[in-house]
Amino acid sequence: MATATRGKQNKATVLIEGHEVTITNPDKLLWPEKGITKAMYLERLIALAPYLLTYCRDRYLTTIRFPNGWNEKSFYQKNTPEPTPDFVRTAILESINYVHLDSLPTLVWLGNLACLEFHPSFHRIGSQLPEEWLIDIDPSIDPEPRIMQAAEIIGDILDKLNIRSVPKTSGATGVQIYVPIAREKGYTFEQLRRIGHFVASYAVQMHPKLFTIERLKKNRGSLIYIDYLQHWYGKTLSAPYTPRARESASVSTPLTWEEVRLRPDPRDFHLLNIGERLQRKGDLIQQTPPQNLDHVLSHIP
């Protein structure tokens, strides 16, 4: 990446994979508490790109933009921002022209627009089948000291069903249980929801003082919500390795089950240390084989 000299308007031009990308206000603080400027953020995004792009490529992408930093006014961006550079590919779903985040220049362009969060669809562009299966474990209070305990319980249930899974911090307050699935099986969202309902209902039955499947937050009290319904066609969740707009500059980070048992704080994984972690551990999701779920589906009505 080559950087041009800044002009009077506090802009810079970078050359990325043969494409020029304009960077505006590189010194703007996006996470003031962490001292993270836009230029620093873009550097971290570039380091995250080989991992983040894996889960955004060939998906319909929703971003959340924070033009003046993580704690200022924000808005969801579904339609592709304009003007749109020639190198940005798009994909239409239900009259919305989504960004197809498939390249480093596109990622840096979105980062310059202060897209601090990346939320891809669960299905690929042009497909109606899920690409993976996720259960979202959503706390009702923040912070929630029991969140890793909750994740471990769900992981143990899946393990007893002979389903290997990867826990990942949402980057905010929750944990998501990620299950790679065998694509050749052609599992549907309906089938995965049946398993999700079974797992969630069993967890609530076994731990009624910890879990709930009550949709209305006002009725949950302090119980942790097992959201198996979010995994659906057209819906999204935070991508693995997406930054989040939190004071800690946290990043949605896959963990080992051994780490979960040590009860880490989701805020421990952030933009300033994620690069070193990835160098040590790599992508834990890619290290988990796609799961055959036929044996479970055959026993769930």
Solvent accessible surface area in square Angstrom, and as a share of the most:
residue,aa,sasa,rsa
1,M,136,0.61
2,A,62,0.48
3,T,90,0.53
4,A,51,0.40
5,T,129,0.75
6,R,117,0.43
7,G,48,0.46
8,K,212,0.90
9,Q,139,0.62
10,N,52,0.26
11,K,85,0.36
12,A,8,0.06
13,T,44,0.25
14,V,8,0.05
15,L,84,0.42
16,I,5,0.03
17,E,120,0.54
18,G,62,0.60
19,H,76,0.34
20,E,124,0.56
21,V,3,0.02
22,T,65,0.38
23,I,8,0.04
24,T,40,0.23
25,N,60,0.31
26,P,4,0.03
27,D,80,0.41
28,K,66,0.28
29,L,81,0.40
30,L,0,0.00
31,W,0,0.00
32,P,61,0.39
33,E,91,0.41
34,K,72,0.31
35,G,34,0.33
36,I,0,0.00
37,T,27,0.16
38,K,10,0.04
39,A,32,0.24
40,M,59,0.26
41,Y,0,0.00
42,L,11,0.05
43,E,98,0.44
44,R,65,0.24
45,L,0,0.00
46,I,47,0.24
47,A,58,0.45
48,L,1,0.00
49,A,5,0.04
50,P,92,0.58
51,Y,54,0.20
52,L,0,0.00
53,L,13,0.07
54,T,53,0.31
55,Y,9,0.03
56,C,0,0.00
57,R,98,0.36
58,D,48,0.25
59,R,13,0.05
60,Y,12,0.05
61,L,3,0.01
62,T,4,0.02
63,T,4,0.02
64,I,14,0.07
65,R,38,0.14
66,F,18,0.07
67,P,49,0.31
68,N,92,0.47
69,G,0,0.00
70,W,50,0.17
71,N,78,0.40
72,E,91,0.41
73,K,172,0.73
74,S,45,0.29
75,F,88,0.37
76,Y,147,0.56
77,Q,31,0.14
78,K,82,0.35
79,N,76,0.39
80,T,13,0.08
81,P,11,0.07
82,E,154,0.69
83,P,127,0.80
84,T,52,0.30
85,P,37,0.23
86,D,152,0.79
87,F,32,0.14
88,V,13,0.07
89,R,143,0.52
90,T,57,0.33
91,A,12,0.09
92,I,125,0.63
93,L,27,0.13
94,E,133,0.59
95,S,106,0.69
96,I,42,0.21
97,N,53,0.27
98,Y,18,0.07
99,V,6,0.03
100,H,8,0.03
101,L,0,0.00
102,D,25,0.13
103,S,27,0.18
104,L,34,0.17
105,P,1,0.01
106,T,0,0.00
107,L,0,0.00
108,V,1,0.01
109,W,20,0.07
110,L,1,0.00
111,G,0,0.00
112,N,15,0.08
113,L,42,0.21
114,A,3,0.03
115,C,0,0.00
116,L,0,0.00
117,E,8,0.04
118,F,0,0.00
119,H,19,0.09
120,P,9,0.06
121,S,3,0.02
122,F,6,0.03
123,H,0,0.00
124,R,69,0.25
125,I,57,0.29
126,G,74,0.71
127,S,36,0.23
128,Q,133,0.59
129,L,77,0.38
130,P,8,0.05
131,E,25,0.11
132,E,7,0.03
133,W,1,0.00
134,L,8,0.04
135,I,1,0.00
136,D,18,0.09
137,I,0,0.00
138,D,48,0.25
139,P,7,0.04
140,S,20,0.13
141,I,75,0.38
142,D,89,0.46
143,P,89,0.56
144,E,11,0.05
145,P,114,0.72
146,R,67,0.24
147,I,7,0.03
148,M,4,0.02
149,Q,68,0.30
150,A,0,0.00
151,A,0,0.00
152,E,32,0.14
153,I,24,0.12
154,I,0,0.00
155,G,6,0.06
156,D,65,0.34
157,I,14,0.07
158,L,0,0.00
159,D,96,0.50
160,K,165,0.70
161,L,40,0.20
162,N,112,0.58
163,I,2,0.01
164,R,132,0.48
165,S,13,0.08
166,V,6,0.04
167,P,1,0.01
168,K,0,0.00
169,T,0,0.00
170,S,7,0.04
171,G,1,0.01
172,A,21,0.16
173,T,32,0.19
174,G,5,0.04
175,V,0,0.00
176,Q,4,0.02
177,I,0,0.00
178,Y,10,0.04
179,V,1,0.00
180,P,16,0.10
181,I,8,0.04
182,A,8,0.06
183,R,143,0.52
184,E,148,0.66
185,K,83,0.35
186,G,29,0.28
187,Y,9,0.03
188,T,44,0.26
189,F,7,0.03
190,E,101,0.45
191,Q,53,0.24
192,L,0,0.00
193,R,61,0.22
194,R,88,0.32
195,I,0,0.00
196,G,0,0.00
197,H,88,0.39
198,F,84,0.35
199,V,0,0.00
200,A,0,0.00
201,S,39,0.25
202,Y,82,0.31
203,A,0,0.00
204,V,37,0.21
205,Q,137,0.61
206,M,105,0.47
207,H,66,0.30
208,P,84,0.53
209,K,178,0.75
210,L,13,0.06
211,F,1,0.01
212,T,13,0.08
213,I,61,0.31
214,E,61,0.27
215,R,119,0.44
216,L,96,0.48
217,K,127,0.54
218,K,167,0.71
219,N,83,0.42
220,R,20,0.07
221,G,60,0.58
222,S,57,0.37
223,L,47,0.23
224,I,0,0.00
225,Y,6,0.02
226,I,0,0.00
227,D,14,0.07
228,Y,23,0.09
229,L,42,0.21
230,Q,43,0.19
231,H,3,0.01
232,W,71,0.25
233,Y,65,0.25
234,G,39,0.38
235,K,74,0.32
236,T,29,0.17
237,L,26,0.13
238,S,4,0.02
239,A,1,0.01
240,P,7,0.04
241,Y,2,0.01
242,T,0,0.00
243,P,0,0.00
244,R,34,0.12
245,A,12,0.10
246,R,81,0.30
247,E,95,0.43
248,S,16,0.10
249,A,0,0.00
250,S,2,0.01
251,V,0,0.00
252,S,0,0.00
253,T,1,0.00
254,P,2,0.01
255,L,2,0.01
256,T,35,0.20
257,W,51,0.18
258,E,110,0.49
259,E,32,0.14
260,V,0,0.00
261,R,116,0.42
262,L,148,0.73
263,R,106,0.39
264,P,27,0.17
265,D,48,0.25
266,P,15,0.10
267,R,131,0.48
268,D,72,0.37
269,F,22,0.09
270,H,29,0.13
271,L,1,0.00
272,L,73,0.36
273,N,56,0.29
274,I,4,0.02
275,G,29,0.28
276,E,94,0.42
277,R,18,0.07
278,L,9,0.04
279,Q,161,0.71
280,R,147,0.54
281,K,63,0.27
282,G,23,0.22
283,D,15,0.08
284,L,24,0.12
285,I,6,0.03
286,Q,111,0.49
287,Q,106,0.47
288,T,14,0.08
289,P,62,0.39
290,P,88,0.56
291,Q,16,0.07
292,N,73,0.37
293,L,0,0.00
294,D,58,0.30
295,H,75,0.34
296,V,7,0.04
297,L,20,0.10
298,S,85,0.55
299,H,153,0.68
300,I,19,0.10
301,P,151,0.95
